[in-house]
Amino acid sequence: MRKETRFYDVTPLIVPAGTETEITIRPLYAHARLDSLPGLRVVVAPVEGLPGQTRKVDLPIAPVTLTREALSVRVAFPIEQEYAILLYRGEEYQPFAEFHLYALNEDLFTRRPYKGDTHMHTTSSDGKEAPAFVAASCRRIGLDFAAITDHFQYAPSLEAIQAFAGLPIDLRLFPGEEVHPPDNPVHMVNFGGSFSVNARFAEEAYFAEVGALASRLQGLPEDLDRYTLASCLWTFDQIRSGGGLAIFCHPYWIYRNRLDVPITLTDLLFEHQPFDALELIGGYHPHEFESNTLQVARYQEERSRGRRIPIVGASDSHGVFNENLFGWFYTIVFSPSLELPDLVGSIKELYSVAVEAPPGHFPRAHGPLRLAQYAQFLLREVFPLHDELCEPEGRAMLAYLAGEHGATEALARLQGQVDRLYRKLWGVA
């Protein structure tokens, strides 16, 4: 986090492109005061430059208002991109302070960025901690939404939701499960669905319906196992019928010296695209990072062919403290709200990026260039503030689980902090 973020309050930080906006920079501490600086000079610079300009240009600004309490400047931000406000003393070449903000077109400006994990495990399958503990830990690391997705099991996600039912928390927990059809190597996630798809594999109708679907498939190689593809199509459709997001998981996972899903089957899934979202960035350990690299390369190749592929990032975590991966990989969704239909709809409409953030590395956002650029700004300028507000709520949730007196009251005091931060940064009264 840059020192300016600690020493100054800049509002708004997210502005509508194509309009004139008043930006206020308020020192938070005595040592950051600006009114006593002789020859203060303010420059507003488009980070990417402006259309038709091959040289670096600065934006014209209205007269600067400077008081003991704040510096205010009115600027017209012509197009969507990042902008820097640079403060100089007199004719000095290097700015002594810089502030970054982002101008957005209306479709993005009206959305908010939410961090979430769509794939994680608990002691109910092969994880290390209980569902409610994992859920609370999600808020501690700055997630806004999550779903427990244990292998073959839907109930653990409901257990996590029920553990915090009626409490004043801002973390949104949704139902989920990792879905494993019989004799099918493809891993799928049911994020947010209203019923368990795994449970339906025990019903007599499953094989009959998949068999009928397989017989209708056209244009496939004669020696192809038609059941496997039909099983995937049936499963993804079932997830959708419950209002969930159907996710195709870790297609380039190497298990026991070979791809877990044969490449011919992956090719068919990309060709038919029955899934709602691709797990572009998955929970791989450092010696497996090659798999994420290949998934990104495959995604970019499919995009170059004209395919519209919604994406998510997920930790596939199997432990909070005694395993890696937790918090290393996640999704940022640009959504009107944290309600499930808005999150699912926004992902399907291509308003999401997948993020990898292993320890010791600055987070990297993957997805369409426009969203990736904006996400990198948020990861640098906004999410550090966001995460600091989430952390005490997560700790209070853990305290509640441990039976600590006063945890509910602490949660009530913390509720709404991220919303208030966003309203300030977006300049919403």
C-alpha positions in Angstrom: 0.0 0.0 0.0 1.4 3.4 -1.0 2.0 6.0 1.8 -0.5 8.4 0.2 -3.2 5.8 0.9 -2.3 5.9 4.5 -1.9 9.7 4.8 -4.7 11.0 2.7 -8.4 10.5 2.0 -9.2 10.9 -1.7 -12.9 11.1 -2.8 -14.2 10.0 -5.0 -11.7 7.5 -6.2 -14.0 5.9 -8.9 -15.6 8.5 -11.2 -17.8 8.4 -14.3 -16.0 8.9 -17.6 -16.9 11.8 -19.8 -18.0 14.1 -16.9 -16.4 16.8 -14.8 -15.9 15.7 -11.2 -14.6 17.5 -8.1 -11.8 15.5 -6.5 -11.0 16.2 -2.8 -7.7 15.2 -1.2 -7.9 15.5 2.6 -4.8 15.1 4.7 -5.5 12.7 7.6 -2.5 13.7 9.8 -0.6 16.9 10.6 2.5 15.8 8.8 0.5 15.4 5.5 -0.8 19.0 5.4 -0.7 20.7 2.0 -1.6 24.3 2.7 1.8 25.3 4.0 3.7 24.1 0.9 5.0 27.0 -1.2 4.4 26.8 -5.0 2.2 23.8 -4.9 1.5 22.5 -8.4 -1.1 20.0 -9.5 -1.0 17.9 -12.6 -3.6 15.3 -13.8 -2.2 12.7 -16.1 -4.1 10.0 -18.1 -2.1 6.9 -17.5 -2.7 5.5 -21.0 -2.6 8.9 -22.7 -5.5 10.2 -24.9 -6.8 9.1 -28.3 -4.9 10.8 -31.2 -2.0 11.8 -28.9 1.4 10.2 -29.4 3.0 12.3 -26.7 2.2 12.4 -23.0 -0.4 15.0 -22.2 -2.0 16.4 -19.0 -5.6 17.3 -18.5 -6.7 20.9 -18.1 -8.0 21.5 -14.5 -10.1 24.2 -12.9 -8.4 26.5 -10.3 -7.3 24.5 -7.3 -8.9 25.2 -4.0 -6.5 24.7 -1.1 -7.3 25.0 2.6 -6.0 23.7 5.8 -8.5 20.9 5.6 -8.3 19.8 2.0 -7.3 20.3 -1.6 -10.0 20.3 -4.2 -9.8 20.3 -8.0 -12.4 19.9 -10.7 -11.3 17.7 -13.7 -13.1 16.4 -16.7 -12.1 12.8 -17.2 -12.7 12.2 -20.9 -12.5 8.4 -21.3 -12.4 5.2 -19.3 -9.0 4.6 -17.9 -6.7 5.2 -14.8 -5.6 8.8 -14.0 -2.9 10.1 -11.8 -3.1 13.3 -9.8 0.5 14.5 -9.2 1.6 17.1 -6.6 4.8 19.1 -7.2 6.6 21.7 -5.2 7.4 24.6 -7.5 9.4 23.4 -10.5 10.6 20.2 -9.0 10.8 17.4 -11.5 9.6 14.5 -9.2 6.1 14.7 -7.6 6.2 14.5 -3.8 2.8 12.8 -3.8 0.6 11.0 -6.3 -2.9 9.7 -6.2 -4.6 7.3 -8.6 -8.2 7.1 -9.6 -10.2 5.4 -12.2 -12.9 6.7 -14.7 -15.4 4.2 -15.8 -18.1 4.0 -18.5 -21.6 3.7 -17.1 -21.9 -0.1 -17.4 -18.9 -0.6 -15.0 -19.5 2.5 -12.9 -22.8 1.2 -11.7 -21.3 -2.1 -10.5 -19.2 -2.8 -7.5 -16.3 -5.2 -7.2 -16.8 -8.2 -5.0 -14.2 -10.9 -4.1 -15.3 -14.5 -3.8 -14.3 -18.2 -3.8 -16.5 -20.7 -5.7 -14.6 -23.9 -4.8 -13.3 -25.1 -1.4 -13.4 -28.1 0.9 -13.9 -29.0 4.5 -13.8 -31.9 6.9 -17.1 -33.1 5.4 -15.0 -34.4 2.4 -11.2 -34.2 2.3 -10.6 -30.8 3.9 -9.0 -30.0 7.3 -11.5 -27.7 9.1 -15.3 -27.6 9.6 -17.6 -25.8 7.2 -18.4 -22.9 9.5 -14.8 -22.4 10.4 -13.8 -22.2 6.7 -16.6 -19.8 6.0 -15.6 -17.4 8.8 -12.0 -17.6 7.6 -13.1 -16.5 4.2 -14.2 -13.1 5.6 -10.9 -12.9 7.6 -8.9 -12.8 4.3 -11.2 -10.3 2.6 -13.8 -12.3 0.6 -17.3 -10.9 0.1 -18.9 -14.2 -0.9 -18.1 -17.9 -0.9 -19.6 -21.4 -1.2 -18.4 -24.6 0.5 -18.2 -27.2 -2.3 -17.3 -30.5 -0.8 -16.9 -33.6 -3.0 -20.3 -35.3 -3.6 -21.9 -33.3 -0.8 -24.3 -30.4 -0.7 -25.2 -30.4 3.0 -21.9 -28.9 4.3 -22.6 -25.7 2.4 -26.0 -25.5 4.1 -24.3 -26.2 7.5 -22.0 -23.2 7.0 -24.9 -21.0 6.1 -27.0 -22.1 9.0 -24.1 -21.5 11.5 -24.4 -17.8 10.9 -28.1 -17.5 10.2 -29.6 -14.3 11.7 -26.3 -12.8 12.5 -25.3 -9.3 11.4 -22.6 -10.3 8.9 -21.8 -8.9 5.4 -20.1 -12.1 4.1 -22.6 -13.8 1.7 -22.6 -17.6 1.9 -24.2 -19.7 -0.9 -25.0 -23.4 -1.3 -22.6 -25.5 -3.3 -21.0 -28.8 -4.1 -18.4 -30.4 -6.3 -20.3 -32.7 -8.6 -18.9 -36.0 -9.7 -21.1 -38.0 -12.1 -20.6 -41.8 -12.1 -17.8 -43.0 -14.3 -17.1 -39.4 -15.5 -13.6 -37.8 -14.9 -14.9 -34.2 -15.3 -15.1 -32.2 -12.1 -17.9 -29.7 -12.0 -19.0 -27.2 -9.3 -22.6 -26.3 -8.5 -22.3 -22.8 -7.2 -25.5 -21.5 -5.6 -27.9 -24.1 -6.9 -31.1 -24.8 -4.9 -30.7 -28.6 -4.7 -28.0 -31.3 -4.8 -27.1 -32.6 -8.2 -25.0 -35.3 -6.7 -28.1 -36.7 -5.0 -29.7 -37.2 -8.4 -27.2 -39.7 -9.6 -28.7 -42.3 -7.3 -32.1 -41.8 -9.0 -33.1 -44.4 -11.7 -33.9 -41.6 -14.1 -30.3 -40.5 -14.4 -28.9 -43.2 -16.6 -32.1 -43.3 -18.7 -32.0 -39.5 -19.3 -28.2 -39.5 -20.0 -28.6 -42.5 -22.4 -31.3 -40.8 -24.3 -29.2 -37.6 -24.5 -26.2 -39.6 -25.7 -28.2 -41.2 -28.5 -29.2 -37.7 -29.8 -25.6 -36.4 -30.0 -24.6 -35.8 -33.6 -21.3 -35.3 -35.4 -19.1 -37.2 -32.9 -16.3 -39.7 -33.6 -17.7 -43.2 -33.7 -15.2 -44.5 -31.0 -16.0 -41.7 -28.6 -17.5 -42.6 -25.2 -20.8 -40.7 -25.8 -21.9 -41.3 -22.2 -19.2 -39.1 -20.7 -20.1 -36.1 -22.8 -23.8 -36.6 -22.3 -23.3 -36.9 -18.6 -21.5 -33.5 -18.6 -24.3 -31.9 -20.6 -26.9 -33.4 -18.3 -25.1 -32.3 -15.1 -24.4 -28.7 -16.2 -28.1 -28.4 -17.2 -29.2 -29.7 -13.8 -27.1 -27.1 -12.0 -28.7 -24.4 -14.1 -32.2 -25.7 -13.4 -31.6 -25.0 -9.7 -30.5 -21.5 -10.4 -26.8 -22.3 -9.9 -23.7 -21.4 -11.8 -22.3 -24.4 -13.6 -18.5 -24.4 -13.5 -16.1 -26.5 -15.5 -13.2 -27.1 -13.1 -9.4 -27.3 -13.6 -9.3 -28.8 -17.1 -5.5 -29.0 -17.2 -5.1 -30.7 -13.8 -2.3 -33.3 -14.1 -3.1 -36.2 -11.9 -0.8 -39.3 -11.7 1.3 -38.2 -14.6 -1.5 -37.4 -17.1 -4.3 -34.9 -17.6 -7.2 -36.0 -15.4 -9.6 -35.1 -18.2 -8.4 -36.4 -21.6 -7.8 -33.5 -24.0 -10.4 -34.9 -26.5 -13.1 -34.5 -23.9 -11.9 -31.0 -23.0 -12.0 -30.1 -26.7 -15.6 -31.2 -26.9 -16.6 -29.3 -23.8 -15.1 -26.1 -25.3 -16.8 -26.8 -28.6 -20.2 -27.4 -27.1 -19.7 -25.0 -24.1 -22.4 -26.4 -21.9 -20.9 -24.9 -18.8 -21.7 -21.4 -17.5 -18.1 -20.5 -16.5 -14.6 -21.9 -16.8 -12.5 -22.2 -13.7 -9.7 -20.3 -15.4 -7.4 -20.0 -12.3 -7.6 -23.0 -10.0 -6.1 -24.1 -6.8 -2.7 -25.5 -7.8 0.3 -25.8 -5.6 3.5 -24.1 -6.7 4.8 -27.2 -8.5 1.5 -27.3 -10.4 1.3 -23.7 -11.5 2.0 -24.9 -15.1 -1.7 -26.0 -15.2 -3.0 -22.5 -14.6 -0.6 -21.2 -17.3 -2.1 -23.7 -19.8 -5.6 -22.9 -18.8 -5.1 -19.2 -19.4 -3.4 -20.0 -22.8 -6.4 -22.2 -23.8 -8.8 -19.5 -22.7 -7.0 -16.9 -24.8 -7.0 -19.3 -27.8 -10.7 -19.9 -27.5 -11.4 -16.2 -27.2 -9.4 -15.6 -30.4 -11.8 -18.0 -32.1 -14.7 -15.8 -31.1 -15.9 -17.7 -28.1 -17.4 -15.8 -25.2 -16.3 -17.7 -22.1 -17.3 -16.5 -18.6 -14.5 -17.1 -16.0 -14.0 -17.6 -12.3 -10.9 -18.1 -10.1 -11.1 -20.5 -7.1 -8.7 -21.8 -4.4 -9.9 -25.4 -4.4 -8.6 -25.1 -0.8 -8.5 -28.1 1.4 -7.3 -26.3 4.6 -7.1 -22.8 6.1 -4.0 -23.1 8.3 -2.4 -26.4 7.6 -2.6 -26.4 3.9 -1.6 -24.0 1.0 -4.0 -22.5 -1.5 -6.5 -20.8 0.8 -6.8 -17.2 -0.4 -4.3 -17.7 -3.2 -6.8 -17.7 -6.0 -10.3 -16.1 -6.2 -12.8 -14.3 -8.4 -13.6 -10.6 -8.7 -17.2 -10.1 -9.9 -18.3 -6.7 -11.0 -21.9 -6.9 -10.0 -24.8 -4.6 -9.1 -25.1 -6.4 -5.7 -24.1 -9.5 -3.7 -27.4 -11.2 -4.4 -26.9 -14.6 -6.1 -28.9 -13.7 -9.3 -26.7 -10.6 -9.7 -23.5 -12.4 -9.1 -24.4 -15.3 -11.4 -25.8 -13.0 -14.1 -22.7 -10.8 -14.0 -20.3 -13.7 -14.4 -22.4 -15.0 -17.4 -22.3 -11.5 -18.9 -18.5 -11.6 -18.7 -18.1 -9.1 -15.8 -15.6 -11.1 -13.9 -11.9 -11.8 -13.7 -9.8 -14.6 -12.1 -7.1 -13.6 -9.7 -3.9 -15.5 -8.7 -2.2 -14.1 -5.6 0.2 -16.6 -4.1 2.3 -15.4 -1.1 5.1 -13.1 -2.0 3.6 -12.0 -5.4 1.4 -9.0 -6.3 -2.0 -10.3 -7.4 -2.5 -10.8 -11.1 -5.9 -10.6 -12.7 -6.8 -12.6 -15.8 -9.6 -12.0 -18.2 -10.7 -9.4 -20.8 -8.1 -6.6 -21.0 -10.6 -3.9 -20.0 -11.6 -5.7 -16.8 -8.0 -6.8 -16.0 -6.8 -3.2 -16.1 -9.5 -2.1 -13.8 -9.0 -5.0 -11.5 -5.2 -4.3 -11.2 -6.1 -0.8 -10.1 -8.5 -2.1 -7.5 -6.0 -4.7 -6.2 -3.5 -1.9 -5.8 -5.6 1.0 -4.6 -8.9 -0.3 -3.2 -8.8 -3.9 -2.0 -6.1 -3.3 0.7 -8.5 -0.9 2.4 -11.4 -3.3 1.7 -9.5 -6.3 3.2 -8.6 -4.4 6.4 -12.3 -3.9 7.0 -13.2 -7.5 6.4 -10.5 -9.0 8.7 -12.1 -8.0 12.0 -15.5 -9.3 10.9 -13.9 -12.6 10.1 -12.3 -12.7 13.5 -15.6 -11.9 15.2 -17.3 -14.7 13.2 -14.6 -17.1 14.5 -15.1 -15.8 18.0 -18.8 -16.4 17.7 -18.1 -20.0 16.7 -15.8 -20.4 19.7 -18.6 -19.2 22.0 -17.0 -15.9 23.0 -19.3 -13.5 24.8 -19.9 -10.3 23.0 -19.1 -11.6 19.5 -22.6 -10.9 18.2 -22.4 -7.3 19.4 -19.0 -7.0 17.8 -20.4 -8.2 14.5 -23.3 -5.6 14.7 -20.7 -2.8 15.2 -18.7 -4.0 12.1 -21.6 -4.5 9.8 -21.8 -2.3 6.7 -18.2 -1.1 6.7 -17.3 -2.2 3.2 -20.6 -0.7 1.9 -19.7 2.6 3.5 -16.2 2.5 2.0 -17.6 1.9 -1.4 -20.2 4.6 -1.1 -17.4 7.0 -0.2 -15.0 5.9 -3.0 -17.8 6.1 -5.6 -19.0 9.4 -4.3 -22.4 8.2 -3.4 -24.2 10.2 -0.8 
